[in-house]
Amino acid sequence: MRRATNPTRKISITIPNSLFQQLNHHLSYDQSRSGYISSAIAEKMQKDDTVGLDQWTKLDLVEELVYRVVKDSPEDVLLQSLLQILSK
């Protein structure tokens, strides 16, 4: 028998009945409440770990965008120009 690389763990949580009913209505018959809740927790934790844009400088933002656009595209040319202005 194979062991799971990321085994699950049973926990008990308490949520308001109205939220439980909403969750049951939201999910289809073949969807897992555990899977849905696990995904929601992971998404929330990832958002909490993400740095807000208000913590980035203009230069940081432009540098990040430079890495996300196609080289020599119109966007790249614009970003390179902005990079030169902000680097002064």
C-alpha positions as CSV (number, residue, x, y, z in Angstrom):
1,M,0.0,0.0,0.0
2,R,1.3,3.5,-0.9
3,R,1.4,6.3,1.6
4,A,0.1,9.7,0.6
5,T,2.7,12.4,0.1
6,N,0.5,14.9,1.9
7,P,-1.8,12.9,4.2
8,T,-5.0,14.4,5.4
9,R,-5.9,15.0,9.0
10,K,-9.3,15.0,10.5
11,I,-10.3,18.1,12.5
12,S,-13.5,19.4,14.0
13,I,-14.7,23.0,13.4
14,T,-17.8,24.9,14.4
15,I,-19.5,27.2,12.0
16,P,-22.9,28.9,12.1
17,N,-25.8,26.7,10.8
18,S,-26.7,29.3,8.2
19,L,-23.1,29.1,6.7
20,F,-23.3,25.3,6.8
21,Q,-26.5,25.4,4.8
22,Q,-25.1,27.9,2.3
23,L,-22.1,25.7,1.8
24,N,-24.3,22.6,1.2
25,H,-26.4,24.5,-1.3
26,H,-23.3,25.9,-3.0
27,L,-21.7,22.5,-3.6
28,S,-22.9,19.9,-6.0
29,Y,-23.7,16.4,-4.8
30,D,-20.3,15.0,-5.9
31,Q,-18.2,17.9,-4.4
32,S,-16.3,17.4,-1.2
33,R,-16.9,19.9,1.7
34,S,-13.5,19.0,3.0
35,G,-11.9,19.7,-0.3
36,Y,-13.8,23.0,-0.7
37,I,-12.9,24.2,2.8
38,S,-9.2,23.1,2.4
39,S,-9.0,25.1,-0.9
40,A,-10.6,28.2,0.8
41,I,-8.1,28.0,3.7
42,A,-5.1,27.7,1.3
43,E,-6.4,30.6,-0.8
44,K,-6.9,32.8,2.2
45,M,-3.5,32.0,3.6
46,Q,-1.9,32.8,0.2
47,K,-3.7,36.2,0.1
48,D,-2.5,37.0,3.6
49,D,1.1,36.2,2.6
50,T,0.9,38.5,-0.5
51,V,2.4,41.9,-0.1
52,G,0.0,44.7,-0.9
53,L,0.6,47.0,-3.8
54,D,0.8,49.9,-1.4
55,Q,4.1,48.4,-0.1
56,W,5.7,48.5,-3.6
57,T,7.6,51.5,-4.9
58,K,6.9,52.6,-8.4
59,L,10.3,51.3,-9.5
60,D,9.5,47.9,-8.0
61,L,6.2,47.7,-9.8
62,V,7.8,48.6,-13.2
63,E,10.6,46.2,-12.7
64,E,8.1,43.4,-11.9
65,L,6.1,44.3,-15.0
66,V,9.2,44.2,-17.2
67,Y,9.7,40.5,-16.3
68,R,6.0,39.8,-17.3
69,V,5.8,41.2,-20.8
70,V,7.2,39.9,-24.1
71,K,10.6,41.4,-24.9
72,D,10.6,44.1,-27.5
73,S,6.8,44.4,-27.4
74,P,5.2,47.8,-27.3
75,E,4.6,47.2,-23.6
76,D,8.2,46.4,-23.1
77,V,9.4,49.6,-24.8
78,L,7.1,51.6,-22.6
79,L,8.2,49.9,-19.4
80,Q,11.9,50.3,-20.3
81,S,11.3,54.0,-20.8
82,L,9.5,54.2,-17.4
83,L,12.3,52.2,-15.8
84,Q,14.9,54.8,-17.1
85,I,12.9,57.7,-15.8
86,L,12.3,56.1,-12.3
87,S,15.9,55.0,-12.0
88,K,17.2,58.5,-12.2
